[in-house]
Amino acid sequence: MLARVPDDVTDPPVPTGGLPPGTLPTARPEHVDAAHRATPALELRGLWRRFGDKIAVAGIDLTVPAGSFYGLVGPNGAGKTTTLSMATGLLVPDAGTVLVDGHDLWQDPVAGKARLGVLPDGVKLFDRLTGEQLITYAGLLRGLDRETTAQRTHDLLVAMDLVRDARTLVVDYSAGMTKKVALACALVHAPRLLVLDEPFEAVDPVSAANIRDILAGYVASGGTVIVSSHVMDLVQRMCDHVAVVSGGHVLAAGTVDEVRAGQSLEDRFVELVGGRVSGEGLAWLRTSSD
């Protein structure tokens, strides 16, 4: 059964103040204690997942340092989304352990999920709410008081450039706008770890630049971001750590410089993953072959 939207979510109080565009409350204090830094934001130990006869994830081990901007890259069908779904409590692993900030996610899902903000692939939203209502609802579900929820909702609408569409139903949003409001819902409770599956897909370049600024500020304040993407140049410029996944295995992981080994990340990715094919046999496609 779906949770009922509180009656007074319809028109939450929106303060006239707020932070400048692209600025949000910090995820953590500026001076993060050494003990927190020593504990990885996310640890995956021996994760396995099978769908019928297909093994989607085959014993993945991965450690994401706290305070890092971590990229997860791989070809289609590599197991990225399945891995992130298991790492965020959306999909039960067949085997393995997920530790979120030192807490076993599947032994104590409430404590683990409280530290997470998640933007899953193909996210389903309560799209008969307006954008303003949806973010408000997400904040209330996370246990924020109404005054804090209203302030953060306003700040997020400004940061995501959704103020003009704040009272438009989400069902009428474009794909890019839907992605932005879903990201706002993931951020509203200022989580320690933000996991984003293809966050820039269908987002226009200006909005993408704003989102990158928001995420960079979030990491600088002590938060941790994990982002999956097919755009190697974006990951190379944005992330400080990266893991290359293919066939349900981690092929390489570490800092971006360690993984790319003196090459561009795209060239190193192709080298690790393989599968590059030539265009031979398509001579008929050349416009000069009349």
N, C-alpha and C positions, 0 to 999 in steps of 0.2 A: 504493500500500500504506500502511495506517495504521501510524504509529509504535507500537512496543510499549511498554506501560507497564512501567517497571522493577518488578521483583518487590517491592522494599522500599518502594514508594510506598503500599502498602495501609494501613500504620499508621505514618505519619510521627511523629517525636517532637514533641509539642505542649507548649511551655513553659507553666508555670503563670502566668508573668507576662504582660506585654503592656501595650499602651497603653490609655488609657481609651476607652470607646465613642465612635466618631466621629472618632478620632484615628489618623492613619497616618504612616509615615515620609514626610518631605518629598520631593517630586519633584526638587527642586534645592536648592542651598544658599540660605540666606535672602538673602545678598547676591549677586545674579546679576551677572556681569560685563557691562560696557557693550557689548562686542562681541557677546555673545549677544543682548542686547536689541535691537541694531541689525539683526540678521538675523531676518527674519520666520520665525515658526514654520512657516508653510505658504504657499507661493505656487503658484497655479494659473494657467497661461498658455495661453490658447487651447485649452482642453479641448473635444474633440468626441467624441460617441459616437452611433452609429446602430444601431438594431435593425430589420433589414429596411428597410421604407420609412419608419419612424418615426425622426426625429431627437430623441433624448432630451436631449442636451446639445449646445448650439450655440455653441461658442466662449467658454466661461466663463473670465473672468479674475477672480482674487480673491487678496487679500493678507491674511493673518491675522497680526497683530502678536504677537511673543513676549510671554507673560505676560498675554494677554487671555482673556476668557471670551466666546467668539464664538458667536452664535446663527445658525442657518441655517433660515429659515422659507420656506414656500411651500405652495401648494395640492397636493392629490394629483396625481401625475403631472407635477410641476414639474421633476423631474430631480435632486432632492436626494440620494436614495439612490444614483443612478447616479454623481453627482459625488463623493460621499464614498467610494464603492467604488473609483473611479479614483484618488482622492487617497490611498488607504491600501493600494494594491497588490492589491486584490481583483478588479479588472476592468481589462483593458488598454484604454487610450483609443485611438480611431482617429487622433487627432492631439492635440498639445499636450504641455506639460511640467508635471511636478509636482516641486516642490522642498520637501523636508522639512528644516527647519533648515539650509537651504543646500545640501542633498545631493539630487541628481537621483534620484528614487525609481526610475524605470524604467531608468536607466543603471547604478545601483548599488543594487539592491533590498535587499541585506543591510544596508548602512549606513543606508538610509532607514527600513526597517522596525524596526531596532533602537531607533529613537527614538520609535516609535509604540506607543500602547495603543489597541486598537480594540474597540468594541462594535457590530458590524454589525446591520443589520435582519434579523430572522429567523435569528439566529445558530444554528448547529448545533454541539452540544457532544458530548463523550464522556460521554453521559448514563448509562452503566452504571458510572461511577465515583461515589463519594460526593462531596459538595460539598468536603470536606476533601481528598480525593484529587485532585479536578479542579484546585483552586487550586495544590496542591503540584506537580502535573504541569506546569501552566503556568509555575510558577517555575523548575522544573528545565529545561524546554525553553528558557527565556530565559537559561540559563547561571548561575543563582544557585546558591551552595553550599547544602548541605542544612540547615545551621543557620540561615542567613538565610531560606531558603524556609519552614522550620517556623515561625520567629518571625513572618514576614509573613503566613503563612496564618492563624495564630491571630489576629493583629491584624485582618485583613480579615474573618474570621468574626464577631468581636466587633462590628466597625463596621457590618457588614451585617445584624446580628441573626440570624445563621445558626448560632450555637453549638449550639442544641438539635438542629438538623438537619444537623450537620456530617457525621454518619456515615449519613445517608440517601442512597440513590441519587438522582442528579439527575433521572432519568427520573420519579421520584415527586414532584418539586418542583412547586409551583404555578407559574403563568406569572410572577408577581411574584418569587418566589424564584429562578427560573431567570434572570431578568434581573439580579438582584443578584449571583448567583454568577458570571455572565458578566462583570459589571463588575469583580468582584474579580480575575478572571483578567487583565483588561486593565490593572489597577493594580499587580499584584504586582511587576513589575520597575521601578516608579517611572519611567515614560517621561517624556520632555520634552513630548510632545504626546499628548493624549487625544482621540480622535474617537468620539463617541457618537451613534448613530442612534436617536432616540426612546427615550432611557434611562428615562423615567418611565412609559412605557406599561405598564399592568397592575400598577403598583407602588402599594401602599397609601399614604395621605397621610403616616403617621408615617415609613415607610421612605423616602419621597420627600424628606421634610424632612431626614432623616439623610444621605441621599446628597447633597443640596444643600450641607450643611455640609462634608462631605468634599471635594467639588469646590471649594468656596470656599477651603478651607484649602490645597488642592493649588495653586490659582492664586496664592494669597498667597505660597507658597513658591517661586514662579518657574515653575511649570508652565503649560501652555496647554491650554484646553479648547475643543473645537468640538462643539456639540450641535445636532441638528436636532429640531424640535418643532413641533406644531400649536397648542400652547397659548401664545397671544401674551402673556397676562398673566405667565406663568411666565418667558418669555424676557425681557420688559421688566424684571422684578424681578431676575432672576438674571444676565443678561449685560451686558457693557459695550459690546460691538460686535454688529452684526447685519447680515445680508445677506438681502434678499428675492429669491427665485428663482421664476421662472414661465416656462413654455414653453422651458426649457433655457437661459434668459438670466438674468443678474443685473440686476434692475430698480433696486435701490438698495443701497448698502453704506456702512458707516461706523460711527461710534459710535451707540448707541441713540438719543440725543437728536438727532443729525443726521438719522437716517433717519425718525424719527417726526415731526420738524418741528413740534413744538408740539401734536400730537395724541396720542391713545393709539396704541400700536403696532398694535393691532387695527384701528382706524379707518384708519390710514395704510396698512396692509396691504391692506385692502379697496379703498382708493382706487387703489393701485398695480396690484393684480391684476385688479380688476373681477370681473364675473360674478355680482354680487349679483342675485337674483331675488325678486320679491314673492310673496306667498301668494295672489294673486288667482286665482279659479277654484276655490278650495277652500271655497266657502261651505257646501257640504254637510257639512264637517267641524265646523262650529260647533254646539255642543250646543244652542244656542237656536233653531236653524232646524228646528223640528219640522214 
